[in-house]
Amino acid sequence: MASHQIPIHQLTSLLGEWRGPSSDYTSLAERVRLMVIDGRIKAGARLPSERVMAEHLGISRTTVNSALAELRASGYVRSRQGSGSVLDIPGRTGDLPIPQAGDMLDLSRATSAAVPGVHAAAERALRWLPARLTTDGYELSGLPALRETLADRYTASGVPTTPENIVVTSGSAGAISLIARTLLAPGDRVIVETPGYPHSNDAFRSAGARLLPTIVDGDLGWDADEFAGTVERALPTLAYVMPDFHNPTSRSMSDAVRTTIVDVASRHGTVIVSDETTAELDIDRSEATLPLAVYDTHGNTVISVGSASKTMWGGLRVGWVRASSTIIDRLVAARFSFDLGAAVMDQLITSELFDGFDEVIGYRQEIHRASRDALANALARHLPTAHLHPVEGGVAAWVRFDAPVSSALTVAARRRGLLIGAGPWFGLSGEFERNIRVPITATPDAIERAVAILADAMIETARPGREAGRSVL
């Protein structure tokens, strides 16, 4: 099968401010390599010709040729006569700027170890397993007891819910993928947040959707008027939002924003997917919030998505969808083609952990607060010019620098043993070069080490003549 060529305008946008302290060809090679590692450019994609790249990047063909030679040597580009330069991911590290796995501090994922009590919950769950062994084990909607527990929790939060409004999935990723495959047709429009959660964007793209951005500012949050204008102009099929402790900015929607976006979506037939996987991870939010579905007076505009992974443990592949019974019926019917239900044992353990869920949340609150405070202190000591957007809960902090250095900083940090998500990974078109995401799910010690590495890497990325105030998309 012929490889897909990346349009030059898309490549230019993704590269952003790619020049660094090294030579142009080395800086270009490092930026392309990072985008392949991060997934912003898919392996198997074909680069534009050397001539086209040279013209649009304002460099010589010799520079482009030298960059491609570096990428070939490291295994990130393979070239064949008539096929051009195709991007690849090597199967071995070679001379890549990536330390061995045992030496790597991985802050690329906002995940953490299990809460205390998971092992004990697993032992208790075994009591209920014999009764399940008399069935075939395929639970398309989920175990009745877990669905009833989830329904009661939604009802208590102000959203009247019955088990018929719940379907249990294989994690929140499975929930979002199921929604996308069921409700979207190729070419449908979907509003997504930017910065936003890249894996949800991938699910919508896989369903053939066209993504429309709505901005979440790290300090100000959502612009309800912008969201409403996009709905009114584009009439999207879906809108995906994370209204509480948004990943990566940690912002939470105000009551006014929640009211506005649900109202405009309802009037124009847009269904809102409300990702609430981080909603209960409060640290010290000043105002209590209500689930987005509370504002859905007709009951058919908001689909709520939840998960056990951020609160209990990522190893429990249990997520869920709360929606109208009509939508739930469609989701369950659609599962036959790719998913026959979440693991029974995982559901039994999750049910047990819900019995002591206050302790689960209390534990997460304590460790996330300690890590958030450690990040603020470490930045003040090592990177005092960095701006830490407010973090009132959730799983991540959004840090802004005074120059577009994110991708270059990430490359330099890899050499020093730190994996961390560059800002553009959370955008749609290579933006957010001034930002980086730091998970507050990591331990305080790990965060202290990470910030020290970033400070050291920042020295490498700073080059004479860089305009600190220069803006990027």
Secondary structure, DSSP 4 states (H G I P E B T S, - for coil): -PPPBPPHHHHHHHH-S---SS-HHHHHHHHHHHHHHHTSS-TT-BPPPHHHHHHHHTS-HHHHHHHHHHHHHTTSEEEETTTEEEE---SS-TT-S---GGG-EEESS---PPPTTHHHHHHHHGGGHHHHTTS-S--SS--HHHHHHHHHHHHHTT----GGGEEEESHHHHHHHHHHHHH--TT-EEEEEES--HHHHHHHHHTTPEEEEEEEETTTEE-HHHHHHHHHHH--SEEEE--SS-TTT-----HHHHHHHHHHHHHHTPEEEEE-TTTT-BSS-SS----GGGG-TTSSSEEEEEESTTTT-TTS--EEEE--HHHHHHHHHHGGGT-----HHHHHHHHHHHTTHHHHHHHHHHHHHHHHHHHHHHHHHH-TT-EE----BSSEEEEE-SSS-HHHHHHHHHHTTEEE-BGGGGSSSS--TTEEEEETTS-HHHHHHHHHHHHHHHHHH--TT--TT----
